[in-house]
Amino acid sequence: MWNRRIGQDHNKICASYLDAQEYNSLLETLYLLSNPSNANRLHEGISQHRKDLVREIDVTAYLD
């Protein structure tokens, strides 16, 4: 990841450079969280993962 911050003055707007992959990841995250229902499902999944309430399954049968 290439990320560079421009400017240090707190009274002015700062800019950052992001590589394309990081930028696209940020856009995807914003898109996924823009829908309240989807955001709730994602937050619930993260909460379940942190509480170790998940289990691994074999998804081979679901692939093309």
C-alpha positions in Angstrom: 0.0 0.0 0.0 1.3 3.4 -0.9 -0.1 6.1 1.2 1.4 9.5 1.7 0.1 12.4 3.6 0.5 15.9 2.3 0.5 18.9 4.7 0.6 19.1 8.5 -1.2 22.3 9.3 -4.4 21.6 11.3 -5.9 24.9 10.0 -5.7 23.8 6.4 -7.1 20.9 4.3 -4.7 18.0 4.0 -4.6 15.6 1.1 -3.5 11.9 0.8 -2.3 9.8 -2.0 -3.6 6.2 -2.1 -2.7 3.5 -4.5 -5.6 2.2 -6.8 -6.1 -1.0 -4.8 -6.4 0.9 -1.5 -8.8 3.5 -3.1 -11.0 0.8 -4.6 -11.1 -1.0 -1.2 -12.2 2.2 0.5 -14.9 2.8 -2.1 -16.2 -0.8 -1.8 -16.4 -0.4 2.0 -18.3 2.8 1.7 -20.7 1.3 -0.8 -21.3 -1.8 1.5 -21.9 0.4 4.5 -24.2 2.9 2.7 -27.1 0.5 3.0 -28.3 0.4 6.6 -29.5 -3.2 6.4 -26.3 -4.4 4.8 -24.2 -2.4 7.4 -26.2 -4.0 10.2 -25.5 -7.5 8.8 -21.8 -6.8 8.4 -21.5 -5.4 11.9 -23.4 -8.4 13.3 -21.0 -10.7 11.4 -18.0 -8.9 12.8 -19.5 -9.1 16.3 -20.1 -12.9 15.9 -16.5 -13.4 14.7 -15.1 -11.5 17.7 -17.1 -13.6 20.1 -15.9 -16.8 18.2 -19.5 -17.6 17.3 -18.6 -18.7 13.7 -17.8 -22.0 12.2 -16.0 -23.0 9.1 -17.9 -24.8 6.3 -16.8 -26.4 3.1 -18.2 -24.1 0.3 -17.0 -26.4 -2.5 -20.6 -27.4 -3.2 -21.7 -23.8 -3.7 -19.0 -23.0 -6.3 -19.6 -23.3 -10.1 
